[in-house]
């Protein structure tokens, strides 16, 4: 009986220890480009823009968020994911951003009414980058190529390609996603006047 009691007393702390270990919680992230977008007060340009689904390079076409540990090695978080795959996620984010900015009569995913222009593109990188001897330097990186096609003949009237990487102050995936959102929004803010100018020039030629 004493031996049994001693055994139970020895095992109990171990059971308590393993039983108290918290199960990791799944965390989901999105890229809310529209949240800080300021709507235009000018009359919208009378055109319809369709936003097509963005293509994604295979290394980033995953629900799980990518982090890079070297120039040749990518890894994926197990419990930190995008709310949907990056192509759909960023397509929806760009769509809502353009809708909030209110520079065009209609921005939609639908084919009706028939669009005047179609926005297409490709995500080439969407990642957390870890550098340094102990991987102590974290950065957010996004590489994106966007094109605006005239729907009548598929001619490209505007295009932009950017590859941005910036250090984060706090080494957390949340800080990385916040910075990714900021980087993309800053590029769209910078390029939007060029998109408007390209459309106005194209319309003037008709």
Secondary structure as UniProt FT lines:
FT   HELIX           2..20
FT   STRAND          27..29
FT   HELIX           33..36
FT   STRAND          45..51
FT   STRAND          55..56
FT   HELIX           58..60
FT   STRAND          64..70
FT   TURN            71..72
FT   STRAND          73..82
FT   HELIX           86..101
FT   STRAND          104..108
FT   STRAND          117..131
FT   TURN            133..134
FT   STRAND          137..150
FT   TURN            151..153
FT   STRAND          156..167
FT   HELIX           173..204
//
